[in-house]
Amino acid sequence: MKLLEERIKKDGKVLNGDVLKVDSFINHQLDVPFLCALGKEFKRLYEGTPVTKILTVEASGIAIACLTAQYFGVPVVFAKKSKSSNIGDDLYSAEVKSYTHGNVNRILISKDFLKVEDKILIIDDFLASGNALRGLIELCDQAGAAVQGCGVVIEKAYQNGGALIRQRCRVEALARISSMDERGVCFVESGS
């Protein structure tokens, strides 16, 4: 998606540790009209695919999941990274290693919100090693829900996560990065 690639080149920053900082428009400060355009693109890519719920993990995936869900006309469910007093005890759970935070989280979803009849589109901001998506797919498997696909805003295509997740389900990435360093970001050519 050229719009996203241009925005990454303009406002993204590459940090040490293989981190792409896009916090001025995607995952700290939110450019809502821009995110709406991304949500609309996910709808176009998954047009004709039956979807009953959008699934993501807190926190950075929630905004793009919500703006995608408005085009599908379905609710968003997000996996929580910690148990709170208002979530109850009847839960699906999976472990997810966070590259950005350098820790392991147990993500949780109430069984009330993920059912066997659900057709799930998973949406997240980044795909690198694939840990978050694998954890969300595991939650769907526990519920018997059908994963229709995964939509990610940015995929680090030079890491193995995309290939691993594509063995399981369809993955659509709006921007696929082939490499990045202090000089900038290079993208995978369309159709690759």
VMD Tcl script that draws the C-alpha trace (Angstrom):
set ca {
  {0.00 0.00 0.00}
  {1.80 3.06 -1.29}
  {0.06 5.44 1.15}
  {1.49 3.49 4.10}
  {4.95 3.05 2.58}
  {5.19 6.80 1.95}
  {4.12 7.57 5.51}
  {6.67 5.15 6.93}
  {9.41 6.79 4.85}
  {8.28 10.26 5.93}
  {7.52 9.75 9.65}
  {8.96 6.34 10.63}
  {12.25 6.06 12.47}
  {14.54 3.04 12.61}
  {15.98 2.49 16.09}
  {18.70 0.18 17.35}
  {17.52 -3.34 17.98}
  {15.59 -3.72 14.71}
  {12.74 -1.47 15.86}
  {10.66 0.61 13.48}
  {9.14 3.52 15.38}
  {5.79 4.55 13.88}
  {4.38 5.98 17.07}
  {3.55 9.37 15.57}
  {0.74 7.88 13.48}
  {-0.02 4.21 14.32}
  {0.68 3.09 17.86}
  {1.07 5.97 20.29}
  {-0.36 9.05 18.64}
  {-3.10 7.93 16.26}
  {-3.78 9.53 12.89}
  {-7.42 8.46 12.77}
  {-8.21 9.37 9.13}
  {-5.03 7.53 8.08}
  {-5.96 4.47 10.17}
  {-9.45 4.56 8.62}
  {-7.81 4.27 5.20}
  {-5.89 1.22 6.44}
  {-9.08 -0.33 7.81}
  {-10.82 0.26 4.50}
  {-7.93 -1.48 2.72}
  {-8.27 -4.55 4.98}
  {-11.97 -4.63 4.07}
  {-11.07 -4.52 0.37}
  {-8.49 -7.29 0.76}
  {-10.91 -9.55 2.66}
  {-14.01 -8.63 0.62}
  {-16.29 -11.67 0.36}
  {-14.65 -13.42 3.33}
  {-17.19 -14.18 6.04}
  {-16.13 -12.40 9.26}
  {-18.14 -12.27 12.49}
  {-15.47 -10.71 14.73}
  {-12.16 -8.88 14.52}
  {-9.58 -10.17 17.03}
  {-6.45 -8.40 18.24}
  {-4.24 -8.13 21.32}
  {-3.90 -5.10 23.56}
  {-2.75 -2.45 23.19}
  {-1.37 -1.29 19.83}
  {-3.65 -3.46 17.73}
  {-6.89 -2.12 19.19}
  {-7.12 1.13 17.22}
  {-6.56 -0.43 13.80}
  {-8.86 -3.35 14.71}
  {-11.67 -0.94 15.64}
  {-11.29 1.10 12.48}
  {-11.25 -2.10 10.41}
  {-14.31 -3.46 12.21}
  {-16.39 -0.43 11.25}
  {-16.06 -1.48 7.59}
  {-17.01 -5.08 8.35}
  {-19.84 -4.10 10.71}
  {-18.68 -6.57 13.37}
  {-17.42 -6.30 16.96}
  {-13.79 -6.25 18.07}
  {-12.50 -8.60 20.74}
  {-9.05 -8.00 22.17}
  {-6.93 -10.36 24.19}
  {-5.86 -8.89 27.50}
  {-2.29 -9.18 28.71}
  {-3.22 -9.52 32.36}
  {-6.14 -10.80 34.37}
  {-8.29 -8.16 35.99}
  {-11.08 -8.53 38.52}
  {-13.76 -7.88 35.93}
  {-12.82 -10.54 33.38}
  {-13.97 -13.65 35.23}
  {-12.36 -17.08 35.34}
  {-13.78 -18.85 32.29}
  {-10.96 -17.94 29.89}
  {-8.93 -19.04 26.92}
  {-5.24 -18.29 27.38}
  {-1.96 -18.53 25.50}
  {1.61 -17.44 26.09}
  {3.07 -14.77 23.82}
  {6.66 -13.57 23.81}
  {6.93 -9.82 23.20}
  {9.95 -8.78 21.16}
  {9.39 -5.09 21.89}
  {9.01 -5.52 25.65}
  {11.35 -8.50 26.04}
  {8.95 -10.50 28.18}
  {6.33 -13.24 27.99}
  {2.66 -12.41 28.46}
  {-0.23 -14.75 29.06}
  {-2.97 -13.35 26.83}
  {-6.56 -13.94 27.88}
  {-10.01 -13.84 26.31}
  {-13.28 -14.55 28.07}
  {-15.04 -17.59 26.65}
  {-18.13 -15.35 26.39}
  {-16.58 -13.50 23.44}
  {-14.98 -16.24 21.34}
  {-17.27 -19.02 20.16}
  {-17.12 -22.04 17.88}
  {-19.43 -20.36 15.35}
  {-17.16 -17.29 15.02}
  {-15.29 -16.51 11.82}
  {-12.31 -14.47 12.92}
  {-10.16 -11.91 11.14}
  {-7.08 -11.18 13.23}
  {-5.70 -7.64 12.92}
  {-2.42 -6.34 14.38}
  {0.04 -3.52 13.82}
  {3.24 -5.55 13.26}
  {4.29 -9.02 12.16}
  {7.91 -9.95 12.81}
  {8.49 -13.31 14.51}
  {4.77 -14.06 14.53}
  {4.40 -14.63 18.27}
  {1.33 -12.42 18.77}
  {-0.51 -13.90 15.79}
  {0.37 -17.46 16.84}
  {-1.03 -16.74 20.31}
  {-4.25 -15.30 18.88}
  {-4.63 -18.27 16.53}
  {-4.13 -20.58 19.52}
  {-6.97 -18.83 21.35}
  {-9.21 -19.35 18.29}
  {-8.22 -23.02 18.17}
  {-9.15 -23.42 21.83}
  {-12.59 -21.97 21.09}
  {-13.02 -23.89 17.86}
  {-13.45 -20.57 16.01}
  {-12.44 -20.39 12.33}
  {-9.52 -18.08 11.54}
  {-10.34 -16.50 8.18}
  {-7.03 -14.68 7.94}
  {-4.65 -12.20 9.50}
  {-4.22 -8.58 8.50}
  {-1.12 -6.71 9.63}
  {-0.20 -3.13 8.99}
  {3.57 -3.72 8.74}
  {5.38 -7.01 8.18}
  {9.12 -7.37 8.67}
  {9.36 -9.79 5.74}
  {13.04 -10.53 6.44}
  {12.02 -12.28 9.66}
  {10.38 -15.71 9.70}
  {7.01 -14.86 11.26}
  {5.15 -14.24 8.02}
  {6.23 -17.56 6.51}
  {5.24 -19.43 9.67}
  {1.80 -17.84 9.92}
  {1.16 -18.28 6.17}
  {1.54 -22.05 6.69}
  {-1.59 -21.84 8.82}
  {-3.75 -19.12 7.21}
  {-3.94 -16.27 4.77}
  {-1.91 -13.18 5.74}
  {-2.31 -9.75 4.17}
  {0.31 -7.12 5.05}
  {-0.25 -3.53 3.97}
  {3.52 -2.85 3.91}
  {6.23 -5.52 3.75}
  {9.72 -4.43 4.77}
  {12.63 -6.24 3.13}
  {15.31 -4.46 5.19}
  {15.88 -1.45 7.39}
  {18.75 0.38 9.00}
  {19.69 3.89 10.09}
  {19.56 5.02 6.44}
  {15.92 4.04 6.07}
  {13.46 1.33 5.12}
  {13.30 -0.81 1.97}
  {10.05 -2.47 0.97}
  {9.28 -5.76 -0.75}
  {8.08 -5.06 -4.27}
  {4.35 -5.64 -4.82}
  {3.56 -9.20 -5.81}
  {6.52 -10.62 -3.89}
}
mol new
graphics top color blue
foreach p $ca { graphics top sphere $p radius 0.5 }
foreach p [lrange $ca 0 end-1] q [lrange $ca 1 end] { graphics top cylinder $p $q radius 0.2 }
display resetview
